[in-house]
């Protein structure tokens, strides 16, 4: 059973529940799009680096949906520099090709003091094509040197917005 659906700028945010209605974790953001020629190599297969671009968009879209602000407004609304990427990886299972309609799901799998992990799955015709992961930090300007940034504890109210109600 799925409850808690919210739409935000082309993203569908879904909160999953167990059969007994106990929360199962953090919600999942879903975006469907079509692979364009510019995403592909000359053979019409998505170039592997493009998947990291898709994952980045998945994370920013998920944050925008969860927090109710446009992704480019996150910094000004929450007083942060952003949510910079500090680690990433992917497992490539099957190709995505020019013209394929794909489903990208993104979800936070863990929040820590100032960092969090995101899991991405890209499906083609219902089958997993690529699985990705990211680690990001909640970052602010370093008061000692405004040209630098540093991590800051993620506010509890931000984490709460990602939890299933």
Phi, psi and omega in degrees: 000139180237129177231168174074063181258131178226140179253139178206111173049052177084359180258143174249121181254125186238130175259114181278148176229150172285168178301331181270009175073012173280141180302145182255357181140213182273152181290168182242132174261140182230136177224133176249136178207168181255136178290128181258162181303322181295343176279348194252160171276178182302340179275359180083016178254139181301128176293133190304324181296335179296330180297326178292328173295316178298317180297317179301314177298324178297318180293312181296321177295320178297315179296318178300316180293316183293322185263353175074024177228157176292144183308322182287352179261355182305315183299310183289324182289322186253005175068032180244166171282320181163201179234071186296148179280131178241346177200147178203164177192167180208155173237118184265116186259317183210156181284154167247138188237161176311126179093346178294140169268126184240154174246125177249122174248141181224139177207147172283130178260338179200135169254136171244192183307305184230004180228167180205157180250142179236138177247136179236144173225128177248120182251140173240123183051040176082354180253144180295126175256320181215138172244133181230163177216150177221150165239131181229163178236151174275110191242143176232167174292141177284118181299332179284335180207094185299348175281349181248163173237163178214159179285156177220150178303136178286124181300142181303325181292333175289312179300319181300329180291342179266347183276147177295132181297000000 
